[in-house]
Amino acid sequence: GFSPLAALHRRGGSSTRTESTSCYSSRKRFLLFAKATDEEDPSKTKDAATTLNLYGEATIRSESVPPPHDKIHEFFALPESASLLLRGSNNNEIVEITNVDDDLREAYQQQCRKVDASDPTPDDLFYDVTTSGVRFPGLQIMSIATIGTKVIKEGHAGFPAYEFVLIRDATYATGSRVFVWFFNKVTGKDKDNKREDQATQSLNRIRVLPIEDGSIEFECKANLSINIKIPAVLMKIIPNKEKAEKTGGDSLCATLKGDIPCALSGFRQEYMNWRNIVKSST
């Protein structure tokens, strides 16, 4: 789908499968590792945890679209246009949040400040986006991302633009009971801890770039920042923190560059279809 966070989860399935197989090549070895993890409870060794800081960004442009574009503001204002980008090529499940409470608005405002997005407005919309998640042998990790969306006007001939801000995300595991237990153990989901600060930040801007011949292009500038706390027991399989951060950052960049073009292409085609319908009805 369009969301970089969703893209990260999808890519994770292919990029980590080999590593998972090599680390847990047999059920016996996994159970021994899980036993050691149970004895060395990550929640009790929190001070010894290491934080990996991963960052990726990408700028992608669509193919050009010929004129006219005098009604493009109407297209951007349609809620289904934003949903199209969030749903993406993998048909993520999109649910609009209609009952927006004060906690969500406050969290949205905080994330807008952190990622240098435009100030929230009463017209902004909120969505829960569920992705297929990361797949391991015997385990699937699902992700639900809450995203705030807004339409803004940029300086390029007053054309509209989108901003998508990740507000919060949550994960849960399904599959084999022992693997789900292990996931909950190492992530602390088996504890009733208070929610910590949001560890993932993301801002995606989709704007219209005018071309001299009257055509336009859609441009997406996306970034994704993730802070991952690794319990001491798991750092034993990550020998080099700097290398892990570089590898993770490169993976995020590759993910964004691989996923966004498809979403922009679908958005471009939908805009052209909508424009042709509007033209034929006038």
Solvent accessible surface area in square Angstrom, and as a share of the most:
residue,aa,sasa,rsa
1,G,1,0.01
2,F,1,0.00
3,S,3,0.02
4,P,1,0.01
5,L,4,0.02
6,A,1,0.01
7,A,2,0.02
8,L,37,0.19
9,H,21,0.09
10,R,45,0.16
11,R,94,0.34
12,G,10,0.09
13,G,8,0.07
14,S,85,0.55
15,S,61,0.39
16,T,41,0.24
17,R,107,0.39
18,T,107,0.62
19,E,92,0.41
20,S,16,0.10
21,T,74,0.43
22,S,71,0.46
23,C,32,0.19
24,Y,62,0.23
25,S,77,0.50
26,S,53,0.34
27,R,151,0.55
28,K,149,0.63
29,R,132,0.48
30,F,5,0.02
31,L,72,0.36
32,L,107,0.53
33,F,39,0.16
34,A,4,0.03
35,K,120,0.51
36,A,43,0.33
37,T,0,0.00
38,D,68,0.35
39,E,124,0.56
40,E,55,0.25
41,D,14,0.07
42,P,14,0.09
43,S,49,0.32
44,K,167,0.71
45,T,38,0.22
46,K,107,0.45
47,D,150,0.78
48,A,58,0.45
49,A,33,0.25
50,T,35,0.20
51,T,47,0.28
52,L,11,0.06
53,N,80,0.41
54,L,19,0.10
55,Y,110,0.42
56,G,1,0.01
57,E,98,0.44
58,A,9,0.07
59,T,74,0.43
60,I,29,0.15
61,R,140,0.51
62,S,15,0.10
63,E,126,0.57
64,S,48,0.31
65,V,0,0.00
66,P,65,0.41
67,P,67,0.42
68,P,60,0.38
69,H,18,0.08
70,D,113,0.59
71,K,76,0.32
72,I,0,0.00
73,H,75,0.33
74,E,92,0.41
75,F,4,0.02
76,F,2,0.01
77,A,70,0.54
78,L,55,0.27
79,P,65,0.41
80,E,107,0.48
81,S,3,0.02
82,A,5,0.04
83,S,13,0.09
84,L,53,0.26
85,L,0,0.00
86,L,0,0.00
87,R,82,0.30
88,G,20,0.19
89,S,67,0.43
90,N,80,0.41
91,N,111,0.57
92,N,9,0.04
93,E,105,0.47
94,I,29,0.15
95,V,78,0.45
96,E,74,0.33
97,I,32,0.16
98,T,120,0.69
99,N,132,0.68
100,V,33,0.19
101,D,79,0.41
102,D,118,0.61
103,D,105,0.54
104,L,4,0.02
105,R,105,0.38
106,E,96,0.43
107,A,27,0.21
108,Y,3,0.01
109,Q,86,0.38
110,Q,71,0.32
111,Q,7,0.03
112,C,3,0.02
113,R,158,0.58
114,K,115,0.49
115,V,20,0.11
116,D,114,0.59
117,A,15,0.12
118,S,39,0.25
119,D,114,0.59
120,P,44,0.28
121,T,61,0.36
122,P,124,0.78
123,D,124,0.64
124,D,10,0.05
125,L,55,0.27
126,F,3,0.01
127,Y,4,0.02
128,D,42,0.22
129,V,1,0.00
130,T,28,0.16
131,T,4,0.02
132,S,38,0.24
133,G,2,0.02
134,V,18,0.11
135,R,117,0.43
136,F,51,0.21
137,P,76,0.48
138,G,42,0.40
139,L,18,0.09
140,Q,45,0.20
141,I,25,0.13
142,M,35,0.16
143,S,0,0.00
144,I,57,0.29
145,A,2,0.02
146,T,6,0.04
147,I,6,0.03
148,G,0,0.00
149,T,5,0.03
150,K,6,0.02
151,V,75,0.43
152,I,36,0.18
153,K,155,0.66
154,E,40,0.18
155,G,81,0.78
156,H,67,0.30
157,A,84,0.65
158,G,30,0.29
159,F,29,0.12
160,P,3,0.02
161,A,0,0.00
162,Y,3,0.01
163,E,1,0.01
164,F,1,0.00
165,V,0,0.00
166,L,5,0.03
167,I,3,0.01
168,R,90,0.33
169,D,31,0.16
170,A,53,0.41
171,T,35,0.21
172,Y,95,0.36
173,A,16,0.12
174,T,63,0.37
175,G,57,0.55
176,S,42,0.27
177,R,219,0.80
178,V,35,0.20
179,F,45,0.19
180,V,32,0.18
181,W,96,0.34
182,F,20,0.08
183,F,18,0.08
184,N,42,0.22
185,K,21,0.09
186,V,23,0.13
187,T,69,0.40
188,G,19,0.18
189,K,92,0.39
190,D,68,0.35
191,K,74,0.31
192,D,156,0.81
193,N,102,0.52
194,K,187,0.79
195,R,159,0.58
196,E,91,0.41
197,D,126,0.65
198,Q,25,0.11
199,A,45,0.35
200,T,9,0.05
201,Q,28,0.12
202,S,3,0.02
203,L,4,0.02
204,N,5,0.03
205,R,75,0.27
206,I,0,0.00
207,R,52,0.19
208,V,2,0.01
209,L,16,0.08
210,P,62,0.39
211,I,64,0.32
212,E,181,0.81
213,D,105,0.54
214,G,36,0.35
215,S,11,0.07
216,I,2,0.01
217,E,36,0.16
218,F,0,0.00
219,E,3,0.01
220,C,0,0.00
221,K,99,0.42
222,A,3,0.03
223,N,39,0.20
224,L,1,0.01
225,S,30,0.19
226,I,14,0.07
227,N,59,0.30
228,I,64,0.33
229,K,113,0.48
230,I,20,0.10
231,P,14,0.09
232,A,28,0.22
233,V,3,0.02
234,L,28,0.14
235,M,40,0.18
236,K,145,0.62
237,I,73,0.37
238,I,38,0.19
239,P,136,0.86
240,N,69,0.36
241,K,64,0.27
242,E,120,0.54
243,K,139,0.59
244,A,26,0.20
245,E,36,0.16
246,K,139,0.59
247,T,82,0.48
248,G,15,0.14
249,G,8,0.08
250,D,74,0.38
251,S,30,0.19
252,L,1,0.01
253,C,37,0.22
254,A,40,0.31
255,T,7,0.04
256,L,1,0.00
257,K,115,0.49
258,G,59,0.57
259,D,19,0.10
260,I,1,0.00
261,P,55,0.35
262,C,68,0.41
263,A,7,0.06
264,L,1,0.00
265,S,64,0.41
266,G,34,0.33
267,F,0,0.00
268,R,42,0.15
269,Q,86,0.38
270,E,78,0.35
271,Y,1,0.00
272,M,37,0.17
273,N,63,0.32
274,W,45,0.16
275,R,23,0.09
276,N,76,0.39
277,I,118,0.60
278,V,30,0.17
279,K,103,0.44
280,S,94,0.61
281,S,88,0.57
282,T,127,0.74
